[in-house]
Amino acid sequence: MSLTKDTHLPSDEELTVPQEIVLSTPWLKSVAPYMAKHCEKEANEFMLRRKESEDPRAVLKEGAALTACGVNFLQSLKRSCLPQTQKLAECVDQGSAKLYMSKCHDDQKELDACVEANLNLTRPKLGYFSKLHVYDSATPAPEVKLRDYKAEAAKVLNELPAEYHLRKDYRKYNDWRYNITES
């Protein structure tokens, strides 16, 4: 997407959310599966709208809703399972230089039990997020705008003055497709 002076850019107020999610990597790795499962509807809506519109300015509202969902989940997790989350995050942080979870399965089981008991949320099975899921959105799909590039090019060429010099050596620029050694 190229920008011109006619392109509307969102203001700072439109880009500001009430609270950002600021977590270190070990903490995020510890809570990511639960947060992704809890905010799955908002994440699907955001990603669907983002892909359909191909314009990040059009999905600011969905992005703010996704951030709010994440913040609400983290606040509820902090209220109910803070010691278990801290323990898992510290294990991830100090367990390996590459922040692997392989040494932290016992702490992960404790957090799983706490989250299931207090938040009624189970950890998704391995591979859940890589499987295909069909998402039916409540908002209608945007209309598809198809451009007729040949007609646009023909119109531009017809509007050129008669004395306009068109290059006749255009074939030279496509020769590489046919034989790269002879050009």
PyMOL CGO cylinders between C-alpha atoms (Angstrom):
from pymol import cmd
from pymol.cgo import CYLINDER

trace = [
    CYLINDER, 0.00, 0.00, 0.00, 1.56, 3.27, -1.05, 0.3, 1, 1, 1, 1, 1, 1,
    CYLINDER, 1.56, 3.27, -1.05, 0.88, 6.51, 0.77, 0.3, 1, 1, 1, 1, 1, 1,
    CYLINDER, 0.88, 6.51, 0.77, 0.00, 9.77, -0.87, 0.3, 1, 1, 1, 1, 1, 1,
    CYLINDER, 0.00, 9.77, -0.87, -0.82, 13.13, 0.63, 0.3, 1, 1, 1, 1, 1, 1,
    CYLINDER, -0.82, 13.13, 0.63, -4.52, 12.24, 0.28, 0.3, 1, 1, 1, 1, 1, 1,
    CYLINDER, -4.52, 12.24, 0.28, -4.13, 9.14, 2.48, 0.3, 1, 1, 1, 1, 1, 1,
    CYLINDER, -4.13, 9.14, 2.48, -5.90, 9.54, 5.81, 0.3, 1, 1, 1, 1, 1, 1,
    CYLINDER, -5.90, 9.54, 5.81, -3.68, 8.50, 8.69, 0.3, 1, 1, 1, 1, 1, 1,
    CYLINDER, -3.68, 8.50, 8.69, -5.26, 7.79, 12.08, 0.3, 1, 1, 1, 1, 1, 1,
    CYLINDER, -5.26, 7.79, 12.08, -4.73, 10.24, 14.88, 0.3, 1, 1, 1, 1, 1, 1,
    CYLINDER, -4.73, 10.24, 14.88, -2.94, 9.42, 18.12, 0.3, 1, 1, 1, 1, 1, 1,
    CYLINDER, -2.94, 9.42, 18.12, -6.30, 9.13, 19.90, 0.3, 1, 1, 1, 1, 1, 1,
    CYLINDER, -6.30, 9.13, 19.90, -7.41, 6.46, 17.43, 0.3, 1, 1, 1, 1, 1, 1,
    CYLINDER, -7.41, 6.46, 17.43, -4.18, 4.52, 17.92, 0.3, 1, 1, 1, 1, 1, 1,
    CYLINDER, -4.18, 4.52, 17.92, -4.17, 4.70, 21.71, 0.3, 1, 1, 1, 1, 1, 1,
    CYLINDER, -4.17, 4.70, 21.71, -5.64, 1.84, 23.75, 0.3, 1, 1, 1, 1, 1, 1,
    CYLINDER, -5.64, 1.84, 23.75, -6.43, 2.18, 27.46, 0.3, 1, 1, 1, 1, 1, 1,
    CYLINDER, -6.43, 2.18, 27.46, -3.71, -0.27, 28.46, 0.3, 1, 1, 1, 1, 1, 1,
    CYLINDER, -3.71, -0.27, 28.46, -0.95, -1.99, 26.50, 0.3, 1, 1, 1, 1, 1, 1,
    CYLINDER, -0.95, -1.99, 26.50, 0.20, -5.54, 27.16, 0.3, 1, 1, 1, 1, 1, 1,
    CYLINDER, 0.20, -5.54, 27.16, 3.78, -5.39, 28.39, 0.3, 1, 1, 1, 1, 1, 1,
    CYLINDER, 3.78, -5.39, 28.39, 5.12, -8.80, 29.31, 0.3, 1, 1, 1, 1, 1, 1,
    CYLINDER, 5.12, -8.80, 29.31, 8.60, -10.21, 29.12, 0.3, 1, 1, 1, 1, 1, 1,
    CYLINDER, 8.60, -10.21, 29.12, 9.16, -13.24, 26.91, 0.3, 1, 1, 1, 1, 1, 1,
    CYLINDER, 9.16, -13.24, 26.91, 9.18, -15.86, 29.71, 0.3, 1, 1, 1, 1, 1, 1,
    CYLINDER, 9.18, -15.86, 29.71, 5.89, -14.54, 31.08, 0.3, 1, 1, 1, 1, 1, 1,
    CYLINDER, 5.89, -14.54, 31.08, 4.33, -14.41, 27.62, 0.3, 1, 1, 1, 1, 1, 1,
    CYLINDER, 4.33, -14.41, 27.62, 5.49, -17.96, 26.84, 0.3, 1, 1, 1, 1, 1, 1,
    CYLINDER, 5.49, -17.96, 26.84, 3.95, -19.10, 30.12, 0.3, 1, 1, 1, 1, 1, 1,
    CYLINDER, 3.95, -19.10, 30.12, 0.50, -17.63, 29.53, 0.3, 1, 1, 1, 1, 1, 1,
    CYLINDER, 0.50, -17.63, 29.53, 0.26, -17.52, 25.72, 0.3, 1, 1, 1, 1, 1, 1,
    CYLINDER, 0.26, -17.52, 25.72, -1.75, -20.74, 25.16, 0.3, 1, 1, 1, 1, 1, 1,
    CYLINDER, -1.75, -20.74, 25.16, -4.38, -19.73, 27.72, 0.3, 1, 1, 1, 1, 1, 1,
    CYLINDER, -4.38, -19.73, 27.72, -4.60, -16.16, 26.46, 0.3, 1, 1, 1, 1, 1, 1,
    CYLINDER, -4.60, -16.16, 26.46, -4.86, -17.33, 22.84, 0.3, 1, 1, 1, 1, 1, 1,
    CYLINDER, -4.86, -17.33, 22.84, -7.64, -19.75, 23.73, 0.3, 1, 1, 1, 1, 1, 1,
    CYLINDER, -7.64, -19.75, 23.73, -9.47, -17.16, 25.86, 0.3, 1, 1, 1, 1, 1, 1,
    CYLINDER, -9.47, -17.16, 25.86, -9.28, -14.44, 23.18, 0.3, 1, 1, 1, 1, 1, 1,
    CYLINDER, -9.28, -14.44, 23.18, -9.73, -16.74, 20.18, 0.3, 1, 1, 1, 1, 1, 1,
    CYLINDER, -9.73, -16.74, 20.18, -12.93, -15.05, 18.96, 0.3, 1, 1, 1, 1, 1, 1,
    CYLINDER, -12.93, -15.05, 18.96, -11.40, -11.56, 19.04, 0.3, 1, 1, 1, 1, 1, 1,
    CYLINDER, -11.40, -11.56, 19.04, -8.17, -12.77, 17.42, 0.3, 1, 1, 1, 1, 1, 1,
    CYLINDER, -8.17, -12.77, 17.42, -10.08, -14.52, 14.62, 0.3, 1, 1, 1, 1, 1, 1,
    CYLINDER, -10.08, -14.52, 14.62, -12.20, -11.43, 13.98, 0.3, 1, 1, 1, 1, 1, 1,
    CYLINDER, -12.20, -11.43, 13.98, -9.11, -9.19, 13.92, 0.3, 1, 1, 1, 1, 1, 1,
    CYLINDER, -9.11, -9.19, 13.92, -7.13, -11.44, 11.58, 0.3, 1, 1, 1, 1, 1, 1,
    CYLINDER, -7.13, -11.44, 11.58, -10.10, -12.00, 9.26, 0.3, 1, 1, 1, 1, 1, 1,
    CYLINDER, -10.10, -12.00, 9.26, -10.84, -8.27, 8.95, 0.3, 1, 1, 1, 1, 1, 1,
    CYLINDER, -10.84, -8.27, 8.95, -7.13, -7.48, 8.58, 0.3, 1, 1, 1, 1, 1, 1,
    CYLINDER, -7.13, -7.48, 8.58, -6.76, -9.96, 5.71, 0.3, 1, 1, 1, 1, 1, 1,
    CYLINDER, -6.76, -9.96, 5.71, -9.98, -8.92, 3.99, 0.3, 1, 1, 1, 1, 1, 1,
    CYLINDER, -9.98, -8.92, 3.99, -9.41, -5.19, 4.15, 0.3, 1, 1, 1, 1, 1, 1,
    CYLINDER, -9.41, -5.19, 4.15, -5.66, -5.30, 3.42, 0.3, 1, 1, 1, 1, 1, 1,
    CYLINDER, -5.66, -5.30, 3.42, -5.48, -2.01, 5.31, 0.3, 1, 1, 1, 1, 1, 1,
    CYLINDER, -5.48, -2.01, 5.31, -4.38, -1.86, 8.94, 0.3, 1, 1, 1, 1, 1, 1,
    CYLINDER, -4.38, -1.86, 8.94, -6.26, 1.40, 9.49, 0.3, 1, 1, 1, 1, 1, 1,
    CYLINDER, -6.26, 1.40, 9.49, -9.57, -0.36, 8.92, 0.3, 1, 1, 1, 1, 1, 1,
    CYLINDER, -9.57, -0.36, 8.92, -9.15, -2.77, 11.84, 0.3, 1, 1, 1, 1, 1, 1,
    CYLINDER, -9.15, -2.77, 11.84, -8.15, -0.42, 14.66, 0.3, 1, 1, 1, 1, 1, 1,
    CYLINDER, -8.15, -0.42, 14.66, -11.38, -1.16, 16.54, 0.3, 1, 1, 1, 1, 1, 1,
    CYLINDER, -11.38, -1.16, 16.54, -10.86, -4.94, 16.31, 0.3, 1, 1, 1, 1, 1, 1,
    CYLINDER, -10.86, -4.94, 16.31, -7.23, -4.55, 17.39, 0.3, 1, 1, 1, 1, 1, 1,
    CYLINDER, -7.23, -4.55, 17.39, -8.26, -2.53, 20.42, 0.3, 1, 1, 1, 1, 1, 1,
    CYLINDER, -8.26, -2.53, 20.42, -10.86, -5.19, 21.32, 0.3, 1, 1, 1, 1, 1, 1,
    CYLINDER, -10.86, -5.19, 21.32, -8.20, -7.90, 21.06, 0.3, 1, 1, 1, 1, 1, 1,
    CYLINDER, -8.20, -7.90, 21.06, -5.81, -5.94, 23.29, 0.3, 1, 1, 1, 1, 1, 1,
    CYLINDER, -5.81, -5.94, 23.29, -8.60, -5.34, 25.82, 0.3, 1, 1, 1, 1, 1, 1,
    CYLINDER, -8.60, -5.34, 25.82, -9.40, -9.05, 25.86, 0.3, 1, 1, 1, 1, 1, 1,
    CYLINDER, -9.40, -9.05, 25.86, -5.76, -9.87, 26.53, 0.3, 1, 1, 1, 1, 1, 1,
    CYLINDER, -5.76, -9.87, 26.53, -5.51, -7.31, 29.30, 0.3, 1, 1, 1, 1, 1, 1,
    CYLINDER, -5.51, -7.31, 29.30, -8.71, -8.59, 30.95, 0.3, 1, 1, 1, 1, 1, 1,
    CYLINDER, -8.71, -8.59, 30.95, -7.45, -12.16, 30.78, 0.3, 1, 1, 1, 1, 1, 1,
    CYLINDER, -7.45, -12.16, 30.78, -4.08, -11.23, 32.28, 0.3, 1, 1, 1, 1, 1, 1,
    CYLINDER, -4.08, -11.23, 32.28, -5.79, -9.34, 35.10, 0.3, 1, 1, 1, 1, 1, 1,
    CYLINDER, -5.79, -9.34, 35.10, -8.01, -12.31, 35.92, 0.3, 1, 1, 1, 1, 1, 1,
    CYLINDER, -8.01, -12.31, 35.92, -4.99, -14.64, 35.74, 0.3, 1, 1, 1, 1, 1, 1,
    CYLINDER, -4.99, -14.64, 35.74, -3.08, -12.34, 38.09, 0.3, 1, 1, 1, 1, 1, 1,
    CYLINDER, -3.08, -12.34, 38.09, -5.97, -12.34, 40.58, 0.3, 1, 1, 1, 1, 1, 1,
    CYLINDER, -5.97, -12.34, 40.58, -6.35, -16.11, 40.64, 0.3, 1, 1, 1, 1, 1, 1,
    CYLINDER, -6.35, -16.11, 40.64, -3.05, -17.81, 39.68, 0.3, 1, 1, 1, 1, 1, 1,
    CYLINDER, -3.05, -17.81, 39.68, -0.19, -15.37, 40.22, 0.3, 1, 1, 1, 1, 1, 1,
    CYLINDER, -0.19, -15.37, 40.22, 2.13, -17.67, 42.25, 0.3, 1, 1, 1, 1, 1, 1,
    CYLINDER, 2.13, -17.67, 42.25, 1.88, -20.51, 39.73, 0.3, 1, 1, 1, 1, 1, 1,
    CYLINDER, 1.88, -20.51, 39.73, 2.40, -18.15, 36.80, 0.3, 1, 1, 1, 1, 1, 1,
    CYLINDER, 2.40, -18.15, 36.80, 5.42, -16.58, 38.48, 0.3, 1, 1, 1, 1, 1, 1,
    CYLINDER, 5.42, -16.58, 38.48, 6.92, -19.97, 39.18, 0.3, 1, 1, 1, 1, 1, 1,
    CYLINDER, 6.92, -19.97, 39.18, 6.49, -21.11, 35.56, 0.3, 1, 1, 1, 1, 1, 1,
    CYLINDER, 6.49, -21.11, 35.56, 7.84, -17.85, 34.16, 0.3, 1, 1, 1, 1, 1, 1,
    CYLINDER, 7.84, -17.85, 34.16, 10.92, -18.05, 36.38, 0.3, 1, 1, 1, 1, 1, 1,
    CYLINDER, 10.92, -18.05, 36.38, 11.50, -21.65, 35.33, 0.3, 1, 1, 1, 1, 1, 1,
    CYLINDER, 11.50, -21.65, 35.33, 11.28, -20.68, 31.65, 0.3, 1, 1, 1, 1, 1, 1,
    CYLINDER, 11.28, -20.68, 31.65, 13.60, -17.73, 32.23, 0.3, 1, 1, 1, 1, 1, 1,
    CYLINDER, 13.60, -17.73, 32.23, 16.23, -19.68, 34.16, 0.3, 1, 1, 1, 1, 1, 1,
    CYLINDER, 16.23, -19.68, 34.16, 15.75, -23.16, 32.70, 0.3, 1, 1, 1, 1, 1, 1,
    CYLINDER, 15.75, -23.16, 32.70, 17.63, -22.63, 29.44, 0.3, 1, 1, 1, 1, 1, 1,
    CYLINDER, 17.63, -22.63, 29.44, 19.34, -19.92, 27.47, 0.3, 1, 1, 1, 1, 1, 1,
    CYLINDER, 19.34, -19.92, 27.47, 16.79, -20.26, 24.66, 0.3, 1, 1, 1, 1, 1, 1,
    CYLINDER, 16.79, -20.26, 24.66, 13.75, -20.11, 26.98, 0.3, 1, 1, 1, 1, 1, 1,
    CYLINDER, 13.75, -20.11, 26.98, 12.64, -23.67, 26.29, 0.3, 1, 1, 1, 1, 1, 1,
    CYLINDER, 12.64, -23.67, 26.29, 9.69, -25.04, 28.28, 0.3, 1, 1, 1, 1, 1, 1,
    CYLINDER, 9.69, -25.04, 28.28, 11.07, -28.61, 28.37, 0.3, 1, 1, 1, 1, 1, 1,
    CYLINDER, 11.07, -28.61, 28.37, 12.38, -28.39, 31.96, 0.3, 1, 1, 1, 1, 1, 1,
    CYLINDER, 12.38, -28.39, 31.96, 9.22, -26.78, 33.32, 0.3, 1, 1, 1, 1, 1, 1,
    CYLINDER, 9.22, -26.78, 33.32, 6.53, -29.41, 32.86, 0.3, 1, 1, 1, 1, 1, 1,
    CYLINDER, 6.53, -29.41, 32.86, 5.85, -29.78, 36.58, 0.3, 1, 1, 1, 1, 1, 1,
    CYLINDER, 5.85, -29.78, 36.58, 5.29, -26.04, 36.99, 0.3, 1, 1, 1, 1, 1, 1,
    CYLINDER, 5.29, -26.04, 36.99, 3.19, -26.05, 33.84, 0.3, 1, 1, 1, 1, 1, 1,
    CYLINDER, 3.19, -26.05, 33.84, 0.95, -28.77, 35.30, 0.3, 1, 1, 1, 1, 1, 1,
    CYLINDER, 0.95, -28.77, 35.30, 0.43, -26.64, 38.42, 0.3, 1, 1, 1, 1, 1, 1,
    CYLINDER, 0.43, -26.64, 38.42, -0.57, -23.63, 36.32, 0.3, 1, 1, 1, 1, 1, 1,
    CYLINDER, -0.57, -23.63, 36.32, -2.84, -25.84, 34.17, 0.3, 1, 1, 1, 1, 1, 1,
    CYLINDER, -2.84, -25.84, 34.17, -4.66, -27.05, 37.29, 0.3, 1, 1, 1, 1, 1, 1,
    CYLINDER, -4.66, -27.05, 37.29, -5.00, -23.53, 38.69, 0.3, 1, 1, 1, 1, 1, 1,
    CYLINDER, -5.00, -23.53, 38.69, -6.30, -22.04, 35.44, 0.3, 1, 1, 1, 1, 1, 1,
    CYLINDER, -6.30, -22.04, 35.44, -8.74, -24.90, 34.95, 0.3, 1, 1, 1, 1, 1, 1,
    CYLINDER, -8.74, -24.90, 34.95, -10.04, -24.63, 38.51, 0.3, 1, 1, 1, 1, 1, 1,
    CYLINDER, -10.04, -24.63, 38.51, -10.29, -20.84, 38.74, 0.3, 1, 1, 1, 1, 1, 1,
    CYLINDER, -10.29, -20.84, 38.74, -10.87, -19.64, 35.15, 0.3, 1, 1, 1, 1, 1, 1,
    CYLINDER, -10.87, -19.64, 35.15, -12.59, -22.72, 33.66, 0.3, 1, 1, 1, 1, 1, 1,
    CYLINDER, -12.59, -22.72, 33.66, -10.08, -22.74, 30.83, 0.3, 1, 1, 1, 1, 1, 1,
    CYLINDER, -10.08, -22.74, 30.83, -8.09, -25.76, 29.73, 0.3, 1, 1, 1, 1, 1, 1,
    CYLINDER, -8.09, -25.76, 29.73, -4.76, -25.59, 27.93, 0.3, 1, 1, 1, 1, 1, 1,
    CYLINDER, -4.76, -25.59, 27.93, -5.34, -26.35, 24.23, 0.3, 1, 1, 1, 1, 1, 1,
    CYLINDER, -5.34, -26.35, 24.23, -3.83, -29.61, 23.02, 0.3, 1, 1, 1, 1, 1, 1,
    CYLINDER, -3.83, -29.61, 23.02, -0.56, -29.49, 21.15, 0.3, 1, 1, 1, 1, 1, 1,
    CYLINDER, -0.56, -29.49, 21.15, -1.23, -28.54, 17.54, 0.3, 1, 1, 1, 1, 1, 1,
    CYLINDER, -1.23, -28.54, 17.54, -4.62, -26.92, 18.22, 0.3, 1, 1, 1, 1, 1, 1,
    CYLINDER, -4.62, -26.92, 18.22, -3.65, -23.57, 16.72, 0.3, 1, 1, 1, 1, 1, 1,
    CYLINDER, -3.65, -23.57, 16.72, -2.05, -25.13, 13.64, 0.3, 1, 1, 1, 1, 1, 1,
    CYLINDER, -2.05, -25.13, 13.64, -5.21, -27.02, 12.66, 0.3, 1, 1, 1, 1, 1, 1,
    CYLINDER, -5.21, -27.02, 12.66, -7.75, -25.54, 10.29, 0.3, 1, 1, 1, 1, 1, 1,
    CYLINDER, -7.75, -25.54, 10.29, -10.66, -23.79, 11.97, 0.3, 1, 1, 1, 1, 1, 1,
    CYLINDER, -10.66, -23.79, 11.97, -13.67, -22.28, 10.24, 0.3, 1, 1, 1, 1, 1, 1,
    CYLINDER, -13.67, -22.28, 10.24, -14.72, -18.96, 11.67, 0.3, 1, 1, 1, 1, 1, 1,
    CYLINDER, -14.72, -18.96, 11.67, -18.12, -17.45, 10.89, 0.3, 1, 1, 1, 1, 1, 1,
    CYLINDER, -18.12, -17.45, 10.89, -18.03, -13.72, 11.43, 0.3, 1, 1, 1, 1, 1, 1,
    CYLINDER, -18.03, -13.72, 11.43, -21.08, -11.67, 12.32, 0.3, 1, 1, 1, 1, 1, 1,
    CYLINDER, -21.08, -11.67, 12.32, -19.93, -8.80, 10.12, 0.3, 1, 1, 1, 1, 1, 1,
    CYLINDER, -19.93, -8.80, 10.12, -20.47, -9.14, 6.38, 0.3, 1, 1, 1, 1, 1, 1,
    CYLINDER, -20.47, -9.14, 6.38, -17.51, -9.57, 4.07, 0.3, 1, 1, 1, 1, 1, 1,
    CYLINDER, -17.51, -9.57, 4.07, -16.43, -6.44, 2.19, 0.3, 1, 1, 1, 1, 1, 1,
    CYLINDER, -16.43, -6.44, 2.19, -17.28, -6.14, -1.46, 0.3, 1, 1, 1, 1, 1, 1,
    CYLINDER, -17.28, -6.14, -1.46, -14.52, -7.22, -3.79, 0.3, 1, 1, 1, 1, 1, 1,
    CYLINDER, -14.52, -7.22, -3.79, -13.22, -4.46, -6.05, 0.3, 1, 1, 1, 1, 1, 1,
    CYLINDER, -13.22, -4.46, -6.05, -11.85, -5.86, -9.27, 0.3, 1, 1, 1, 1, 1, 1,
    CYLINDER, -11.85, -5.86, -9.27, -9.84, -3.57, -11.50, 0.3, 1, 1, 1, 1, 1, 1,
    CYLINDER, -9.84, -3.57, -11.50, -9.64, -3.96, -15.26, 0.3, 1, 1, 1, 1, 1, 1,
    CYLINDER, -9.64, -3.96, -15.26, -5.96, -3.25, -15.73, 0.3, 1, 1, 1, 1, 1, 1,
    CYLINDER, -5.96, -3.25, -15.73, -6.06, -3.76, -19.51, 0.3, 1, 1, 1, 1, 1, 1,
    CYLINDER, -6.06, -3.76, -19.51, -8.82, -1.17, -19.88, 0.3, 1, 1, 1, 1, 1, 1,
    CYLINDER, -8.82, -1.17, -19.88, -6.95, 1.29, -17.65, 0.3, 1, 1, 1, 1, 1, 1,
    CYLINDER, -6.95, 1.29, -17.65, -3.75, 0.82, -19.65, 0.3, 1, 1, 1, 1, 1, 1,
    CYLINDER, -3.75, 0.82, -19.65, -5.62, 1.21, -22.95, 0.3, 1, 1, 1, 1, 1, 1,
    CYLINDER, -5.62, 1.21, -22.95, -7.22, 4.44, -21.67, 0.3, 1, 1, 1, 1, 1, 1,
    CYLINDER, -7.22, 4.44, -21.67, -3.82, 5.85, -20.66, 0.3, 1, 1, 1, 1, 1, 1,
    CYLINDER, -3.82, 5.85, -20.66, -2.30, 4.92, -24.01, 0.3, 1, 1, 1, 1, 1, 1,
    CYLINDER, -2.30, 4.92, -24.01, -5.21, 6.47, -25.92, 0.3, 1, 1, 1, 1, 1, 1,
    CYLINDER, -5.21, 6.47, -25.92, -4.84, 9.72, -23.98, 0.3, 1, 1, 1, 1, 1, 1,
    CYLINDER, -4.84, 9.72, -23.98, -1.19, 10.09, -25.01, 0.3, 1, 1, 1, 1, 1, 1,
    CYLINDER, -1.19, 10.09, -25.01, -0.48, 12.65, -27.74, 0.3, 1, 1, 1, 1, 1, 1,
    CYLINDER, -0.48, 12.65, -27.74, 0.09, 11.32, -31.25, 0.3, 1, 1, 1, 1, 1, 1,
    CYLINDER, 0.09, 11.32, -31.25, 3.73, 12.47, -31.28, 0.3, 1, 1, 1, 1, 1, 1,
    CYLINDER, 3.73, 12.47, -31.28, 4.53, 10.66, -28.01, 0.3, 1, 1, 1, 1, 1, 1,
    CYLINDER, 4.53, 10.66, -28.01, 7.49, 8.37, -28.54, 0.3, 1, 1, 1, 1, 1, 1,
    CYLINDER, 7.49, 8.37, -28.54, 6.72, 4.80, -27.49, 0.3, 1, 1, 1, 1, 1, 1,
    CYLINDER, 6.72, 4.80, -27.49, 9.75, 2.59, -27.08, 0.3, 1, 1, 1, 1, 1, 1,
    CYLINDER, 9.75, 2.59, -27.08, 10.19, -0.07, -29.72, 0.3, 1, 1, 1, 1, 1, 1,
    CYLINDER, 10.19, -0.07, -29.72, 12.88, -2.01, -27.85, 0.3, 1, 1, 1, 1, 1, 1,
    CYLINDER, 12.88, -2.01, -27.85, 10.51, -3.49, -25.27, 0.3, 1, 1, 1, 1, 1, 1,
    CYLINDER, 10.51, -3.49, -25.27, 11.38, -7.01, -26.44, 0.3, 1, 1, 1, 1, 1, 1,
    CYLINDER, 11.38, -7.01, -26.44, 14.92, -6.61, -25.09, 0.3, 1, 1, 1, 1, 1, 1,
    CYLINDER, 14.92, -6.61, -25.09, 13.62, -6.36, -21.51, 0.3, 1, 1, 1, 1, 1, 1,
    CYLINDER, 13.62, -6.36, -21.51, 11.71, -9.64, -21.79, 0.3, 1, 1, 1, 1, 1, 1,
    CYLINDER, 11.71, -9.64, -21.79, 14.54, -11.61, -23.43, 0.3, 1, 1, 1, 1, 1, 1,
    CYLINDER, 14.54, -11.61, -23.43, 15.80, -12.91, -20.10, 0.3, 1, 1, 1, 1, 1, 1,
    CYLINDER, 15.80, -12.91, -20.10, 12.68, -15.03, -19.88, 0.3, 1, 1, 1, 1, 1, 1,
    CYLINDER, 12.68, -15.03, -19.88, 13.54, -16.89, -23.08, 0.3, 1, 1, 1, 1, 1, 1,
    CYLINDER, 13.54, -16.89, -23.08, 17.31, -17.20, -23.08, 0.3, 1, 1, 1, 1, 1, 1,
    CYLINDER, 17.31, -17.20, -23.08, 19.41, -15.56, -20.46, 0.3, 1, 1, 1, 1, 1, 1,
    CYLINDER, 19.41, -15.56, -20.46, 22.76, -16.40, -22.11, 0.3, 1, 1, 1, 1, 1, 1,
    CYLINDER, 22.76, -16.40, -22.11, 22.06, -14.66, -25.43, 0.3, 1, 1, 1, 1, 1, 1,
    CYLINDER, 22.06, -14.66, -25.43, 21.04, -11.25, -24.09, 0.3, 1, 1, 1, 1, 1, 1,
]
cmd.load_cgo(trace, "trace")
